[in-house]
Amino acid sequence: MTAAPTLDDARVSELVGEAAAAPSMHNAQPWRFRYSRESGTFCLYADPERAMPHSDPDGRALRIGCGAALFNLRVALAKAGYHADVVLLPDPHDAALLALVHTAPSEDGAEDIGLRLLAPAIGQRHTSRYPFAEKALPEDVRTGLVDAAQREGAVLSFPESWQARWVEELAEEAEARNLTDQGSEQDLARWTRTAAAEADTAADGVPEYAFGPRKHGGRAPMRDFSGGQPVADRGTTPFEDIPHLAVLSTDGDGPPHWLRAGQAMQRVLLLATLKGLATSFSTQALEWPDLRWPLRDPLTGTGQVQMILRLGYGPQGPATPRRPVRDVLVIED
């Protein structure tokens, strides 16, 4: 058996910092890490204090975000010359323990090399809530993104014509509900930073400088993080009439599927970033069970939709705040 590699505390902190660059719903960053020096193992935990009881009562989105952080950790380890052996949900008696990541020296297998190539995108990827160009996605790029999701046990599809319009309409219906729903309003208010001083110093949430302009025309499904309230210096602009949406699905709908979906989502996002695409999310319809159900594949009626991505050519969004690594990491002997 290969001995556990030696990672000093500074390197462990760097790795967790890269893991924590992952996206999460409302940038709540609902993860915690524990590293054992003796075994060279990372533990990934859910942070229930960062859950959204109304918008995400089952913790689906929370686990998707943690899955994205797990994938970033795998990429960061590969870049550092280590292989990650991941065990999902290792303890049936501890629901907060989402994954164990055992580390070993990399043998430069195809998987580790593939992960290593994605590493530059971790720092480049930011959610972009700006209009994208009315420009088609090359077929080879689409194929690569589909393959990226498949490698993590998920299915990525690009709805066309009437199906794309159906996805847009469900998102619009959900956004209208969210703006008048007290529970959704409370979840949003907790994680948005609208005061200038708060936006500049916050360690989590979505600051007002990352809201993007208010949509005035176009069919791209966008969330209004202002909750319909006026925000100083925030203009309005038309968005794209033919948005490129991608639907990410899994064959089941429980914690292991949500963690796989998060890893698949992040693999797609990092590859898209390397291909020069900007990305954002359209999750509103996923927060309403009666709207999430009809998002399934209309031809087969199968698959559980876990995420809707918006992709295109446009400006990368600004970096959003991250919690200090010391707040999300414990290192033990």
N, C-alpha and C positions, 0 to 999 in steps of 0.2 A: 504494500500500500504506500502511495506517495505521501511523504511527510507534508504536513501543513506548511505553506509558505510563510515566511516572515514578512509581515507588513508593519512598518513603524506607524506610530500614531498619526504623524503628519500625513502619510500617504493614505491611511484610512479616512481621515477627514477630507482629503481631496476627493477620494472616490465617492464618499457620501454627498459631498457638495455637488458633484456632477449628477448623481442620482436625483438629488432634490431640485435639479433644474427642470424636471418633468412638469407637464401641465396637469392641472386638476381643476375640478369644477369650482368656479369663482376663485381660483388660486388659493384654496383653503389649505393646501399642502398637508393632507391628512395622514402623514406617515411618521414613523419613528424607527430608528435603527439601533441595533445593539451588535457590537463586534467582540468576539472572544479571541484574545491573543493566543490562547493555548491551542484552540482547534482551527484557527484561521477561518472562522465561520461568521457570516453576517446573518442577523435575524431582522426581518422586516415585519413591523407591527402596524396595524391600523391605529389611528389616534381618534377615539370616539368623541373627544371634545371638539373635533373639527367636522363632525357630521352635520348634515342638513336635514333635520327631522321631517320637514314638510316636502321639500323638493326631492329628497333622496331617502325615503323612509327605510328602505331595505339595505342601504349601504352599497348599492350597485355602483353608482358613480364614484363613491369613495374608493372602492376596490379597483375600479378602472384606473383612477389616478395613481394608486399604489402600484398597480401593475406597470404603469408607465415608468415610475421611479425604479422599479425592479429591472426593467429593460435597460434603462440608462446605466444602472449599476453594472449590468452584464457587459455593456459596451465599454464602460470606463475600465473595468477589470481587463478586458481583452486588450485595450490600448496599453495598459500597464504591464502586459505580458502574463496575464493569469487567465485560467479557465474557470468558469463558474458552473458548478453543478447545483441546479436549483431543485428544491423540493417544495411544492406548493402545499399549503395547509397541513403541516406535518403533525399537528397535535389536535385531535378532535375535541379535546377538553379545553382548548384555548383558542377561541374564535378570533381573538385579536392578532394572533401569530399567523401571518399570511404566508411567509416563505422563509426557508433556510437557504442560504447561499454558501456552499462549501467551495473554498478556493484551492486551486492547485496550479502549478506552473503550466503555462500554455504549451501545447505540443504543436501549435500552428496548424491545427486542423482547419478545414474549410469554413466551419462555423465561426471559429474565433477570428479568422482573417476577415470574414464578412462583417462581423461585429466591429472589428477595429476600423474598417473603412468608414463606418458611420460616425465615428467619434467626433470629427470636426463639427458635425451638425448639432451636437448637444448645445454648444454655446451660441450657435447661429439661429436656432429655431425660436421664434417668438410668435405668439398669436397675433394675427393681423386683422384688425377690424376696419380695414379700409377697402375701398372699391378695387376690384381686380380688372384687368384688361379683358375686353371681349375677344379672347384668343383661345383657340382650341388647344387641348392638351395632346401632345404627340402620342400616338398609339403605343410606342415602345415605352414611354413613361408610364402610361396606364398599366401596361402589362407588368412592368417592374413593381408597381405599387400593389397590384393584385397578388403577385408572387410573394412580396414581403409579408402581407397579411397571412397568406397560406402557410408560410414558414412558422408562424406562431399559432397555428391552429384556428384561424379565423377566415372568413370570406369577405372580400371587399368587392363591391359592385358599384357600377356607375349608372344610376337610373337615367333613362332617356325619355324624351317626348312626354307622353301623358303621365308616365310614372314619376318623372322628375317634377312635373307640375304638382302632382299629388303630394309628394314629399314637401314641396314648398308650401302648399296650402295647409298641411298639418302643422308645419312650423309656425305659420302665420296665426293659425287658430290658437296654438299654445301660447305664443307671445301675447296675444290679446288677453287670454285668460290670466297669464302671469301678472299683467299690469293692473288687474283688478282683484287679484286673489291675495288675501291678507297674509297667508302663510308663505307664499312665494315672495311677497314684498318683504317680509321679515327676514327670510333667508338672504335675499339680495342686499338688504340694508346692512346686515351684519358683515358682509364681505366686500362692500364697495367703500372706497375712500374718496370722498368728494371735496373735503376741505383741502386747500392747497398744502398747508403744513402737514396734515395727516398723510396726504398722498406722497409727500417727499420723504417721510420718515417711516412709513408703514413697512412691516416685514412680511406681510401677506395680503391677500385680497387683491381687488382690481382697482388701481388708482385711476382718477379721472383722466389722466393723460393717456391712458390705454383704452378709454372707451371707444375711440374712433369717432368720426363724424356721425351725426344723425342722418339716417337714410331718408332721402327724399326722391322717391322713384326707384325703379329697378326691382327685380324679383329675388335678389339674394336674401335669404332668410337671416336676419341679424337680430341679436338680443340688444335691447336698449338698457344698458347698465345704469343709466340715470333714473330708471323707473318712471320715465316720463317727466322728470323734474328738470328745470332749466339748469344748465351748467355753463359757467362763464367761458367765453372764448371757444365754445364748441359749435362749429358750423354745421351746415347741412349740405349734402351732396347726393347725386344719383349714384346708385350702385349698378352692377352688371345686370343686364336683362336675361342673360343665359348663364346662370351660375353653374360652376362645375361642382356637383355634390357627389360624395362617395359614401355609401352605406356599409358599415362594418357589422357583420353578424357572426354569431356562434351557433353551434348546434344544440346548446342547452342554455339554461338561465339560472345559474347558481354561482356561489362564490368562486369555484375554480374557473368557470367560464368567464367571469368578470375580470379575474386576474389575467387570463390569457388574452382577453380582449384589450386590456390595457397595454400589454406587451406588444400585441399586434398593432394597435393604434400608434404606439410610439415608434415602432419600426417603420411604419408607413410615413409618419411625420418626418423622421430623420432623413429617410431616403428622398422624400419630396423636397426637403430643404436643400439637400445636395444637388438635386436636379434643377434648382433655381426657382422653385415654387414657394409662394406664400400660402399660409394655411390658417384656418380658423375652425370654429366648431358651431354646430347648430343643434343644440341638445334640448331645446324647449319641448318638443313633442315627446321626447323620451321621459319627461317628468310627469306625464299624464298617462296612466295605464290605458285609457280608452283611445288615446291617440298613438301610443307606441305600438299597439297590436296591429293596426292596419298598415304599418310601415314594412311589414314582412314582405318577402318576395311574392309578388302578385301571381306569378306563374305556378310556383310550387306550394305556396302557403307555409313554407318551412323557414327555419332560421329565426333566431332571436336577435333583433336589432339592438346593438349596444352603443353605437356612436354614429353620428352623421358629421362628416368632414366637408369643409368648403375649401377648394384648392384653386389656385390660379396664379397668374403673373401680376405682381403688384408689389407694393412696399412691404418689407418685413415690419412687423409691429415693434413697438418699443419693449425693452426688457422690463418685466414686472418684478416686484420685490421678492426676495427669498429670505426665509428665516435663517439666522446664523446656524452654522452646523452644530455648534455646541448645544443648541436647543433641541436638536433632533437625533443626536448621537450619544450613546453611552459606550465606552470602551471598558472591557473588564478582562481580568487575567484568565 
